[in-house]
Amino acid sequence: MFEYSSKLLLLAFVYLILFTLEYLIPYFNIRQHHLQHSIRNLSLALINSLTAVCLLVFILIHVFDWTTRNNFGLLNILNLDQFASYIIAFILLDLWQYIWHRLNHKVVFLWRFHQVHHADKDMDASTGVRFHTVEIIFSSLTRILIIPILGLELNQLILYEVILLPIILFHHSNINLNENLDRILRIFIVTPHIHRLHHSDIKSETNSNYSSVFSIWDRIFSSYSMRSIESGFRLGLGKQFSSNEWNRLWGMIKMPFQKVPKYTPP
C-alpha cells in the first residue's frame, strides 16, 4: 500500500505540472472548460483506483508471492542477475502493454470499453487516466496471468509503472512541445505528436501507434503512423460521440452499453 500511495503522489505531481503547461503553452488553443473536463476524467480515474484497491491489489500481491516462492516463470528460468532481470522485465512488460492495447482495438468486445478513452474529443493529460472501470478490471486480470508467466517481482512491476504512468500523462497532454524535441524523443519513446495521431478521428490512424513507453514496438509490428497535424485535425470518435453527454461521468460509464452507432475497428 505504501508503494501504491507513492505512485499516486508521483502521478499527482506530474499531472499538476502538465496541467499548468496546458494553460501556458497549449497545442490546441481553442479548448474550453479545461478544468471541468479534467475533473470529470479524474473522477472516473478515482473510481477505477478505488475499484483496483478493493478488488485486485491483494490478489496481485498473493500472485507475486506465489511466483517468488515457487521460483516460477521465464525470468526465474533464465536466472539473470538483478540488473539484467529488471531490464528484461521492463522490456517484456512494455511489449505486453503494446499487445494488450492492440487487442483492445481489434477485439470488438474489448473495444466497447476502450472507446470510452478514445471518445474524448478534447484530449489532455487527464485523458491518460480516462478508462472505463471494466477495462481496468480486465487489464488487471490479464496481469494476474502475466506475472507468473514472466516470473515478475513486485518491484519490477512498480518500477515499470513509475515510468509508464508519467509518460502516459505526458503523451496525452495538450502541450505545445517543440517539434524538434518531439522528433528526437519519438525515436525512443511515445510523444504527444505520436499519440495525437492515435486519437485522431480517422480510423486508420486510431488503429496505429499503440506503444506506451518505447515507440519501437509500432515500427517492429508495422503499426507506426506519422504525418504532420493540419488545421482540420480532429480528435475523438466522430459525430456519434461528439455531444457533451459522453464527456460527463455517467455518460462515460454507460457508453459501452448504449445502442448507438459504434466506431468499430476494421
PASEBA-1860 file (N, C-alpha, C; in nm, 3 decimals):
! residues 266
1> MFEYSSKL> 0.082/-0.121/0.000/0.000/0.000/0.000/0.086/0.126/0.000 ~ 0.204/0.119/0.064/0.294/0.235/0.063/0.338/0.266/-0.079 ~ 0.374/0.160/-0.155/0.417/0.180/-0.293/0.302/0.236/-0.376 ~ 0.179/0.190/-0.351/0.063/0.238/-0.426/0.039/0.386/-0.397 ~ 0.050/0.425/-0.269/0.031/0.565/-0.233/0.140/0.653/-0.292 ~ 0.263/0.604/-0.293/0.375/0.679/-0.352/0.353/0.701/-0.501 ~ 0.301/0.598/-0.568/0.274/0.609/-0.711/0.168/0.715/-0.739 ~ 0.064/0.719/-0.655/-0.041/0.819/-0.672/0.013/0.960/-0.650
9> LLLAFVYL> 0.101/0.976/-0.553/0.161/1.107/-0.527/0.247/1.152/-0.645 ~ 0.324/1.059/-0.702/0.405/1.091/-0.819/0.317/1.132/-0.935 ~ 0.210/1.058/-0.958/0.116/1.091/-1.066/0.055/1.229/-1.046 ~ 0.016/1.258/-0.923/-0.045/1.388/-0.894/0.054/1.501/-0.923 ~ 0.180/1.482/-0.885/0.283/1.583/-0.907/0.305/1.606/-1.056 ~ 0.320/1.497/-1.133/0.341/1.508/-1.278/0.219/1.571/-1.344 ~ 0.100/1.530/-1.300/-0.022/1.583/-1.360/-0.034/1.733/-1.339 ~ -0.004/1.781/-1.219/-0.014/1.925/-1.190/0.082/2.005/-1.279
17> ILFTLEYL> 0.200/1.952/-1.304/0.295/2.020/-1.392/0.238/2.028/-1.533 ~ 0.188/1.915/-1.584/0.134/1.911/-1.720/0.008/1.997/-1.732 ~ -0.077/1.995/-1.628/-0.199/2.075/-1.628/-0.164/2.224/-1.640 ~ -0.061/2.266/-1.569/-0.017/2.405/-1.575/0.038/2.439/-1.713 ~ 0.118/2.350/-1.769/0.176/2.373/-1.902/0.068/2.377/-2.009 ~ -0.041/2.302/-1.989/-0.152/2.304/-2.085/-0.219/2.440/-2.088 ~ -0.212/2.514/-1.979/-0.262/2.651/-1.976/-0.162/2.748/-2.040 ~ -0.035/2.727/-2.011/0.068/2.823/-2.054/0.107/2.806/-2.200
25> IPYFNIRQ> 0.124/2.680/-2.245/0.165/2.654/-2.383/0.079/2.543/-2.445 ~ -0.050/2.570/-2.466/-0.137/2.466/-2.520/-0.110/2.439/-2.668 ~ -0.129/2.314/-2.710/-0.116/2.280/-2.852/-0.242/2.322/-2.927 ~ -0.359/2.284/-2.875/-0.486/2.328/-2.930/-0.533/2.448/-2.850 ~ -0.542/2.564/-2.914/-0.571/2.688/-2.843/-0.720/2.715/-2.824 ~ -0.805/2.638/-2.888/-0.949/2.668/-2.884/-1.020/2.589/-2.774 ~ -0.944/2.524/-2.689/-1.003/2.444/-2.583/-1.080/2.531/-2.485 ~ -1.194/2.476/-2.435/-1.272/2.545/-2.333/-1.298/2.448/-2.217
33> HHLQHSIR> -1.328/2.502/-2.101/-1.365/2.422/-1.984/-1.259/2.318/-1.951 ~ -1.134/2.360/-1.954/-1.022/2.269/-1.926/-1.036/2.206/-1.788 ~ -1.063/2.288/-1.687/-1.073/2.238/-1.551/-1.191/2.143/-1.535 ~ -1.306/2.181/-1.588/-1.426/2.097/-1.577/-1.405/1.963/-1.647 ~ -1.346/1.968/-1.766/-1.318/1.847/-1.842/-1.224/1.756/-1.764 ~ -1.122/1.813/-1.704/-1.024/1.734/-1.630/-1.086/1.671/-1.505 ~ -1.170/1.745/-1.436/-1.234/1.692/-1.314/-1.319/1.571/-1.347 ~ -1.389/1.576/-1.460/-1.473/1.461/-1.499/-1.388/1.338/-1.527
41> NLSLALIN> -1.279/1.357/-1.600/-1.191/1.243/-1.629/-1.125/1.189/-1.503 ~ -1.083/1.280/-1.416/-1.018/1.239/-1.292/-1.117/1.170/-1.197 ~ -1.243/1.206/-1.205/-1.345/1.139/-1.122/-1.358/0.993/-1.162 ~ -1.356/0.966/-1.293/-1.359/0.827/-1.340/-1.233/0.754/-1.296 ~ -1.118/0.822/-1.302/-0.993/0.761/-1.259/-0.996/0.727/-1.110 ~ -1.060/0.811/-1.030/-1.072/0.785/-0.886/-1.156/0.660/-0.861 ~ -1.266/0.648/-0.933/-1.349/0.527/-0.921/-1.267/0.403/-0.956 ~ -1.187/0.413/-1.061/-1.105/0.300/-1.103/-1.000/0.264/-0.998
49> SLTAVCLL> -0.939/0.365/-0.938/-0.838/0.341/-0.836/-0.897/0.271/-0.715 ~ -1.014/0.316/-0.670/-1.081/0.254/-0.556/-1.121/0.111/-0.589 ~ -1.167/0.088/-0.711/-1.203/-0.047/-0.754/-1.082/-0.139/-0.754 ~ -0.970/-0.089/-0.807/-0.848/-0.169/-0.813/-0.798/-0.204/-0.673 ~ -0.804/-0.107/-0.581/-0.758/-0.132/-0.444/-0.847/-0.235/-0.375 ~ -0.978/-0.218/-0.390/-1.073/-0.306/-0.319/-1.076/-0.448/-0.375 ~ -1.062/-0.463/-0.506/-1.084/-0.593/-0.568/-0.957/-0.666/-0.611 ~ -0.851/-0.591/-0.644/-0.743/-0.655/-0.718/-0.604/-0.646/-0.656
57> VFILIHVF> -0.576/-0.542/-0.577/-0.440/-0.523/-0.527/-0.393/-0.643/-0.445 ~ -0.476/-0.691/-0.354/-0.433/-0.800/-0.267/-0.421/-0.932/-0.344 ~ -0.503/-0.949/-0.447/-0.488/-1.067/-0.532/-0.353/-1.064/-0.602 ~ -0.318/-0.948/-0.656/-0.189/-0.934/-0.725/-0.072/-0.962/-0.630 ~ -0.082/-0.915/-0.507/0.026/-0.938/-0.409/0.043/-1.087/-0.383 ~ -0.068/-1.159/-0.370/-0.060/-1.304/-0.347/-0.002/-1.376/-0.468 ~ -0.034/-1.329/-0.588/0.021/-1.391/-0.709/0.172/-1.368/-0.715 ~ 0.215/-1.246/-0.681/0.360/-1.219/-0.674/0.428/-1.310/-0.572
65> DWTTRNNF> 0.366/-1.325/-0.458/0.424/-1.408/-0.352/0.436/-1.553/-0.397 ~ 0.331/-1.605/-0.461/0.334/-1.744/-0.510/0.443/-1.761/-0.616 ~ 0.454/-1.665/-0.707/0.554/-1.673/-0.814/0.695/-1.676/-0.757 ~ 0.720/-1.591/-0.657/0.853/-1.584/-0.596/0.886/-1.711/-0.519 ~ 0.790/-1.757/-0.438/0.816/-1.875/-0.355/0.839/-2.001/-0.439 ~ 0.772/-2.007/-0.554/0.785/-2.126/-0.639/0.888/-2.109/-0.750 ~ 0.957/-1.994/-0.748/1.061/-1.970/-0.848/1.009/-1.997/-0.989 ~ 0.889/-1.945/-1.016/0.815/-1.978/-1.138/0.833/-1.869/-1.243
73> GLLNILNL> 0.827/-1.905/-1.370/0.822/-1.808/-1.479/0.953/-1.789/-1.554 ~ 0.943/-1.720/-1.667/1.054/-1.703/-1.760/1.178/-1.643/-1.695 ~ 1.162/-1.534/-1.623/1.279/-1.467/-1.565/1.349/-1.553/-1.460 ~ 1.273/-1.634/-1.389/1.334/-1.725/-1.293/1.408/-1.839/-1.363 ~ 1.356/-1.883/-1.475/1.424/-1.988/-1.553/1.556/-1.935/-1.609 ~ 1.555/-1.810/-1.657/1.676/-1.751/-1.715/1.783/-1.726/-1.609 ~ 1.739/-1.704/-1.484/1.832/-1.687/-1.372/1.935/-1.577/-1.398 ~ 1.885/-1.459/-1.436/1.971/-1.345/-1.467/2.012/-1.273/-1.339
81> DQFASYII> 2.117/-1.191/-1.349/2.149/-1.106/-1.233/2.041/-1.000/-1.220 ~ 2.039/-0.933/-1.106/1.928/-0.843/-1.074/1.911/-0.731/-1.176 ~ 2.020/-0.668/-1.217/2.011/-0.557/-1.312/1.951/-0.604/-1.445 ~ 2.005/-0.714/-1.499/1.955/-0.766/-1.626/1.810/-0.810/-1.614 ~ 1.775/-0.867/-1.501/1.638/-0.913/-1.478/1.540/-0.796/-1.482 ~ 1.578/-0.683/-1.422/1.491/-0.565/-1.421/1.476/-0.507/-1.562 ~ 1.585/-0.505/-1.638/1.580/-0.452/-1.774/1.490/-0.538/-1.863 ~ 1.510/-0.670/-1.856/1.428/-0.761/-1.937/1.282/-0.755/-1.894
89> AFILLDLW> 1.258/-0.747/-1.764/1.121/-0.736/-1.715/1.053/-0.610/-1.769 ~ 1.126/-0.499/-1.768/1.071/-0.373/-1.818/1.035/-0.384/-1.967 ~ 1.124/-0.442/-2.044/1.101/-0.457/-2.188/0.981/-0.548/-2.215 ~ 0.974/-0.660/-2.143/0.864/-0.755/-2.163/0.731/-0.695/-2.121 ~ 0.730/-0.618/-2.012/0.606/-0.553/-1.970/0.559/-0.451/-2.072 ~ 0.654/-0.378/-2.130/0.615/-0.278/-2.230/0.567/-0.345/-2.358 ~ 0.625/-0.459/-2.392/0.576/-0.536/-2.507/0.435/-0.585/-2.480 ~ 0.412/-0.638/-2.360/0.277/-0.682/-2.327/0.178/-0.566/-2.331
97> QYIWHRLN> 0.219/-0.449/-2.284/0.133/-0.331/-2.287/0.093/-0.299/-2.431 ~ 0.187/-0.312/-2.523/0.158/-0.290/-2.666/0.055/-0.393/-2.714 ~ 0.079/-0.520/-2.683/-0.012/-0.627/-2.728/-0.151/-0.606/-2.672 ~ -0.160/-0.576/-2.542/-0.289/-0.557/-2.479/-0.363/-0.437/-2.539 ~ -0.291/-0.329/-2.564/-0.353/-0.211/-2.624/-0.407/-0.243/-2.763 ~ -0.329/-0.315/-2.840/-0.373/-0.351/-2.975/-0.495/-0.443/-2.971 ~ -0.498/-0.536/-2.876/-0.614/-0.624/-2.860/-0.739/-0.543/-2.828 ~ -0.724/-0.435/-2.752/-0.839/-0.353/-2.718/-0.898/-0.282/-2.839
105> HKVVFLWR> -0.819/-0.270/-2.943/-0.869/-0.211/-3.068/-0.923/-0.317/-3.164 ~ -0.870/-0.436/-3.159/-0.904/-0.539/-3.257/-1.017/-0.632/-3.213 ~ -1.032/-0.652/-3.082/-1.139/-0.738/-3.030/-1.260/-0.650/-2.999 ~ -1.370/-0.673/-3.067/-1.486/-0.583/-3.059/-1.537/-0.569/-2.917 ~ -1.542/-0.679/-2.842/-1.591/-0.673/-2.703/-1.504/-0.581/-2.620 ~ -1.372/-0.591/-2.633/-1.281/-0.505/-2.558/-1.291/-0.360/-2.604 ~ -1.311/-0.343/-2.736/-1.322/-0.207/-2.790/-1.441/-0.131/-2.733 ~ -1.549/-0.201/-2.703/-1.668/-0.135/-2.647/-1.632/-0.055/-2.523
113> FHQVHHAD> -1.538/-0.104/-2.443/-1.496/-0.034/-2.321/-1.381/0.062/-2.349 ~ -1.291/0.023/-2.437/-1.176/0.109/-2.466/-1.218/0.236/-2.540 ~ -1.331/0.232/-2.609/-1.376/0.350/-2.682/-1.406/0.468/-2.589 ~ -1.432/0.441/-2.462/-1.452/0.548/-2.364/-1.329/0.638/-2.359 ~ -1.213/0.577/-2.368/-1.087/0.651/-2.369/-1.074/0.735/-2.496 ~ -1.111/0.679/-2.610/-1.093/0.746/-2.738/-1.204/0.847/-2.770 ~ -1.314/0.839/-2.702/-1.425/0.931/-2.731/-1.398/1.072/-2.683 ~ -1.291/1.092/-2.610/-1.257/1.226/-2.559/-1.209/1.314/-2.673
121> KDMDASTG> -1.292/1.411/-2.712/-1.259/1.498/-2.825/-1.172/1.616/-2.783 ~ -1.145/1.627/-2.655/-1.058/1.733/-2.602/-0.944/1.671/-2.524 ~ -0.865/1.590/-2.590/-0.760/1.514/-2.521/-0.663/1.606/-2.449 ~ -0.635/1.570/-2.324/-0.531/1.636/-2.246/-0.475/1.535/-2.148 ~ -0.392/1.578/-2.054/-0.327/1.484/-1.963/-0.427/1.399/-1.887 ~ -0.544/1.454/-1.856/-0.645/1.378/-1.782/-0.700/1.262/-1.864 ~ -0.692/1.272/-1.996/-0.737/1.162/-2.082/-0.652/1.037/-2.059 ~ -0.529/1.057/-2.014/-0.440/0.945/-1.988/-0.488/0.853/-1.877
129> VRFHTVEI> -0.583/0.899/-1.795/-0.639/0.813/-1.690/-0.790/0.794/-1.710 ~ -0.840/0.831/-1.826/-0.983/0.815/-1.856/-1.005/0.678/-1.921 ~ -1.036/0.580/-1.840/-1.064/0.445/-1.889/-1.188/0.393/-1.819 ~ -1.265/0.313/-1.889/-1.383/0.253/-1.828/-1.339/0.156/-1.719 ~ -1.414/0.149/-1.611/-1.380/0.063/-1.498/-1.368/-0.083/-1.540 ~ -1.454/-0.128/-1.629/-1.448/-0.267/-1.676/-1.317/-0.293/-1.748 ~ -1.269/-0.196/-1.826/-1.140/-0.214/-1.893/-1.026/-0.226/-1.791 ~ -1.032/-0.147/-1.686/-0.929/-0.154/-1.581/-0.931/-0.291/-1.515
137> IFSSLTRI> -1.049/-0.345/-1.491/-1.059/-0.478/-1.428/-1.001/-0.584/-1.520 ~ -1.037/-0.580/-1.648/-0.982/-0.677/-1.744/-0.831/-0.665/-1.754 ~ -0.781/-0.542/-1.759/-0.637/-0.520/-1.769/-0.565/-0.579/-1.648 ~ -0.622/-0.559/-1.529/-0.561/-0.611/-1.407/-0.567/-0.764/-1.404 ~ -0.676/-0.822/-1.453/-0.688/-0.968/-1.456/-0.585/-1.030/-1.549 ~ -0.559/-0.965/-1.662/-0.457/-1.019/-1.752/-0.319/-1.014/-1.688 ~ -0.295/-0.915/-1.604/-0.166/-0.907/-1.534/-0.150/-1.021/-1.435 ~ -0.263/-1.065/-1.378/-0.256/-1.179/-1.287/-0.201/-1.301/-1.359
145> LIIPILGL> -0.230/-1.312/-1.488/-0.176/-1.422/-1.568/-0.033/-1.396/-1.612 ~ -0.003/-1.272/-1.647/0.130/-1.237/-1.698/0.237/-1.248/-1.591 ~ 0.204/-1.214/-1.467/0.303/-1.214/-1.358/0.372/-1.350/-1.344 ~ 0.297/-1.461/-1.327/0.366/-1.590/-1.315/0.429/-1.638/-1.446 ~ 0.370/-1.605/-1.559/0.427/-1.647/-1.687/0.566/-1.587/-1.706 ~ 0.580/-1.459/-1.676/0.709/-1.392/-1.691/0.799/-1.410/-1.568 ~ 0.739/-1.451/-1.456/0.818/-1.464/-1.334/0.856/-1.330/-1.274 ~ 0.760/-1.237/-1.273/0.787/-1.100/-1.229/0.792/-1.087/-1.078
153> ELNQLILY> 0.872/-0.991/-1.032/0.872/-0.950/-0.893/0.787/-0.823/-0.880 ~ 0.735/-0.801/-0.761/0.653/-0.683/-0.736/0.728/-0.555/-0.768 ~ 0.854/-0.545/-0.726/0.931/-0.424/-0.751/0.956/-0.398/-0.899 ~ 0.959/-0.503/-0.978/0.977/-0.486/-1.123/0.854/-0.422/-1.184 ~ 0.736/-0.464/-1.139/0.612/-0.402/-1.188/0.601/-0.258/-1.140 ~ 0.638/-0.234/-1.015/0.632/-0.097/-0.960/0.724/-0.005/-1.040 ~ 0.846/-0.051/-1.070/0.939/0.030/-1.149/0.881/0.062/-1.285 ~ 0.822/-0.037/-1.351/0.763/-0.014/-1.483/0.652/0.091/-1.474
161> EVILLPII> 0.564/0.078/-1.376/0.452/0.170/-1.366/0.495/0.310/-1.325 ~ 0.601/0.321/-1.245/0.653/0.452/-1.205/0.703/0.529/-1.327 ~ 0.753/0.457/-1.427/0.799/0.520/-1.551/0.686/0.531/-1.652 ~ 0.604/0.427/-1.662/0.495/0.423/-1.759/0.393/0.534/-1.738 ~ 0.343/0.548/-1.617/0.229/0.637/-1.594/0.259/0.784/-1.621 ~ 0.375/0.839/-1.578/0.407/0.977/-1.617/0.420/0.994/-1.768 ~ 0.474/0.893/-1.837/0.487/0.903/-1.983/0.349/0.902/-2.048 ~ 0.256/0.823/-1.995/0.120/0.822/-2.047/0.055/0.959/-2.030
169> LFHHSNIN> 0.071/1.019/-1.913/0.018/1.154/-1.893/0.082/1.253/-1.990 ~ 0.212/1.239/-2.010/0.287/1.328/-2.098/0.239/1.318/-2.242 ~ 0.226/1.195/-2.295/0.191/1.188/-2.438/0.042/1.209/-2.465 ~ -0.040/1.217/-2.359/-0.180/1.258/-2.378/-0.197/1.409/-2.360 ~ -0.097/1.476/-2.309/-0.113/1.616/-2.270/-0.130/1.709/-2.390 ~ -0.199/1.819/-2.364/-0.222/1.921/-2.466/-0.117/2.032/-2.452 ~ 0.009/1.993/-2.460/0.117/2.092/-2.452/0.184/2.105/-2.588 ~ 0.225/2.224/-2.619/0.289/2.252/-2.747/0.440/2.225/-2.735
177> LNENLDRI> 0.475/2.099/-2.743/0.615/2.060/-2.732/0.689/2.100/-2.859 ~ 0.810/2.152/-2.842/0.892/2.189/-2.957/0.902/2.074/-3.056 ~ 0.877/2.101/-3.184/0.873/1.994/-3.284/1.006/1.921/-3.296 ~ 1.115/1.993/-3.289/1.246/1.927/-3.298/1.270/1.834/-3.180 ~ 1.228/1.878/-3.062/1.241/1.794/-2.944/1.153/1.671/-2.955 ~ 1.029/1.692/-3.001/0.937/1.580/-3.021/0.995/1.479/-3.120 ~ 1.055/1.530/-3.227/1.112/1.443/-3.330/1.225/1.357/-3.274 ~ 1.305/1.414/-3.187/1.415/1.338/-3.125/1.361/1.236/-3.026
185> LRIFIVTP> 1.268/1.280/-2.940/1.214/1.192/-2.838/1.138/1.074/-2.898 ~ 1.067/1.097/-3.010/0.985/0.991/-3.067/1.067/0.875/-3.125 ~ 1.196/0.894/-3.140/1.283/0.784/-3.180/1.284/0.677/-3.071 ~ 1.269/0.722/-2.946/1.283/0.631/-2.832/1.151/0.606/-2.759 ~ 1.075/0.713/-2.733/0.953/0.697/-2.654/0.833/0.757/-2.729 ~ 0.715/0.726/-2.677/0.592/0.781/-2.734/0.581/0.928/-2.692 ~ 0.556/1.014/-2.788/0.546/1.158/-2.764/0.404/1.208/-2.789 ~ 0.373/1.332/-2.751/0.240/1.386/-2.778/0.201/1.380/-2.926
193> HIHRLHHS> 0.296/1.408/-3.016/0.262/1.406/-3.158/0.221/1.266/-3.202 ~ 0.299/1.166/-3.163/0.265/1.028/-3.198/0.127/0.992/-3.146 ~ 0.099/1.027/-3.022/-0.025/0.981/-2.961/-0.146/1.061/-3.005 ~ -0.125/1.186/-3.047/-0.238/1.261/-3.103/-0.292/1.192/-3.228 ~ -0.202/1.138/-3.308/-0.246/1.065/-3.428/-0.325/0.941/-3.389 ~ -0.285/0.876/-3.279/-0.359/0.759/-3.232/-0.501/0.797/-3.188 ~ -0.520/0.922/-3.144/-0.652/0.969/-3.102/-0.724/1.046/-3.213 ~ -0.672/1.040/-3.333/-0.739/1.101/-3.448/-0.874/1.036/-3.472
201> DIKSETNS> -0.968/1.111/-3.532/-1.098/1.051/-3.564/-1.096/0.976/-3.698 ~ -0.978/0.961/-3.757/-0.961/0.880/-3.879/-0.927/0.738/-3.836 ~ -1.005/0.639/-3.881/-0.991/0.501/-3.833/-0.850/0.447/-3.848 ~ -0.791/0.469/-3.965/-0.660/0.411/-3.990/-0.555/0.464/-3.894 ~ -0.573/0.588/-3.848/-0.478/0.646/-3.753/-0.510/0.602/-3.610 ~ -0.638/0.591/-3.578/-0.676/0.541/-3.446/-0.622/0.399/-3.426 ~ -0.620/0.321/-3.534/-0.568/0.185/-3.527/-0.419/0.183/-3.565 ~ -0.343/0.268/-3.501/-0.198/0.274/-3.519/-0.138/0.333/-3.392
209> NYSSVFSI> -0.005/0.331/-3.383/0.066/0.394/-3.270/0.014/0.345/-3.134 ~ 0.025/0.213/-3.113/-0.026/0.152/-2.990/0.074/0.154/-2.875 ~ 0.198/0.189/-2.901/0.302/0.179/-2.798/0.272/0.267/-2.678 ~ 0.327/0.228/-2.562/0.306/0.304/-2.438/0.430/0.378/-2.394 ~ 0.544/0.309/-2.385/0.670/0.374/-2.348/0.762/0.378/-2.468 ~ 0.812/0.263/-2.511/0.904/0.257/-2.625/0.827/0.262/-2.757 ~ 0.860/0.358/-2.841/0.790/0.371/-2.969/0.830/0.264/-3.070 ~ 0.936/0.188/-3.040/0.988/0.091/-3.135/0.890/-0.021/-3.167
217> WDRIFSSY> 0.800/-0.052/-3.074/0.708/-0.165/-3.098/0.623/-0.141/-3.221 ~ 0.578/-0.018/-3.243/0.496/0.011/-3.361/0.577/-0.005/-3.489 ~ 0.704/0.028/-3.483/0.788/0.009/-3.601/0.812/-0.139/-3.628 ~ 0.836/-0.215/-3.522/0.860/-0.359/-3.538/0.737/-0.429/-3.595 ~ 0.618/-0.394/-3.545/0.496/-0.464/-3.582/0.412/-0.389/-3.686 ~ 0.477/-0.295/-3.756/0.415/-0.225/-3.871/0.284/-0.154/-3.836 ~ 0.281/-0.091/-3.720/0.162/-0.015/-3.683/0.196/0.132/-3.657 ~ 0.313/0.174/-3.706/0.358/0.312/-3.683/0.295/0.405/-3.786
225> SMRSIESG> 0.248/0.520/-3.739/0.187/0.620/-3.827/0.247/0.756/-3.793 ~ 0.282/0.831/-3.897/0.340/0.963/-3.873/0.303/1.056/-3.988 ~ 0.256/1.173/-3.955/0.230/1.280/-4.051/0.221/1.410/-3.975 ~ 0.225/1.520/-4.046/0.206/1.650/-3.980/0.059/1.666/-3.946 ~ 0.031/1.741/-3.841/-0.106/1.765/-3.798/-0.153/1.898/-3.855 ~ -0.254/1.891/-3.942/-0.303/2.011/-4.011/-0.412/2.079/-3.928 ~ -0.458/2.195/-3.978/-0.555/2.276/-3.905/-0.690/2.205/-3.889 ~ -0.724/2.114/-3.982/-0.853/2.045/-3.975/-0.850/1.918/-3.892
233> FRLGLGKQ> -0.740/1.891/-3.826/-0.725/1.768/-3.747/-0.827/1.763/-3.634 ~ -0.890/1.646/-3.617/-0.991/1.630/-3.512/-0.960/1.508/-3.427 ~ -0.985/1.524/-3.298/-0.971/1.415/-3.202/-1.107/1.351/-3.177 ~ -1.105/1.230/-3.123/-1.230/1.166/-3.083/-1.275/1.057/-3.177 ~ -1.406/1.026/-3.171/-1.462/0.916/-3.250/-1.573/0.962/-3.343 ~ -1.568/1.087/-3.383/-1.667/1.134/-3.480/-1.796/1.183/-3.416 ~ -1.897/1.203/-3.500/-2.021/1.268/-3.457/-2.098/1.190/-3.352 ~ -2.090/1.054/-3.357/-2.173/0.976/-3.265/-2.139/0.999/-3.119
241> FSSNEWNR> -2.017/1.047/-3.090/-1.979/1.074/-2.952/-1.933/1.218/-2.935 ~ -1.984/1.309/-3.017/-1.937/1.447/-3.014/-2.011/1.532/-2.910 ~ -2.128/1.487/-2.864/-2.204/1.569/-2.769/-2.138/1.564/-2.631 ~ -2.164/1.667/-2.553/-2.105/1.675/-2.419/-2.152/1.565/-2.326 ~ -2.265/1.500/-2.361/-2.317/1.391/-2.277/-2.211/1.284/-2.252 ~ -2.130/1.255/-2.355/-2.034/1.146/-2.343/-1.907/1.186/-2.268 ~ -1.895/1.313/-2.234/-1.782/1.357/-2.152/-1.820/1.370/-2.005 ~ -1.948/1.354/-1.974/-1.990/1.354/-1.835/-1.964/1.216/-1.775
249> LWGMIKMP> -1.950/1.212/-1.643/-1.914/1.087/-1.576/-2.012/0.975/-1.607 ~ -2.141/1.002/-1.597/-2.240/0.898/-1.623/-2.237/0.857/-1.770 ~ -2.213/0.951/-1.857/-2.204/0.919/-2.000/-2.089/0.826/-2.030 ~ -1.974/0.849/-1.964/-1.858/0.762/-1.985/-1.885/0.622/-1.932 ~ -1.954/0.612/-1.819/-1.982/0.482/-1.759/-2.079/0.401/-1.844 ~ -2.183/0.468/-1.899/-2.286/0.393/-1.973/-2.252/0.374/-2.121 ~ -2.150/0.442/-2.171/-2.119/0.439/-2.314/-2.110/0.299/-2.374 ~ -2.038/0.205/-2.313/-2.025/0.073/-2.377/-2.155/-0.004/-2.388
257> FQKVPKYT> -2.256/0.037/-2.312/-2.381/-0.038/-2.306/-2.494/0.027/-2.387 ~ -2.463/0.134/-2.459/-2.564/0.206/-2.535/-2.580/0.150/-2.676 ~ -2.704/0.150/-2.724/-2.729/0.110/-2.862/-2.720/0.232/-2.951 ~ -2.595/0.276/-2.970/-2.569/0.390/-3.056/-2.473/0.343/-3.164 ~ -2.464/0.415/-3.278/-2.369/0.374/-3.383/-2.229/0.367/-3.326 ~ -2.164/0.255/-3.340/-2.032/0.235/-3.282/-1.923/0.260/-3.384 ~ -1.819/0.322/-3.338/-1.696/0.333/-3.418/-1.625/0.200/-3.399 ~ -1.642/0.107/-3.492/-1.587/-0.027/-3.476/-1.457/-0.039/-3.554
265> PP> -1.359/-0.108/-3.495/-1.231/-0.125/-3.563/-1.245/-0.211/-3.687 ~ -1.159/-0.191/-3.790/-1.171/-0.269/-3.912/-1.131/-0.414/-3.888
END
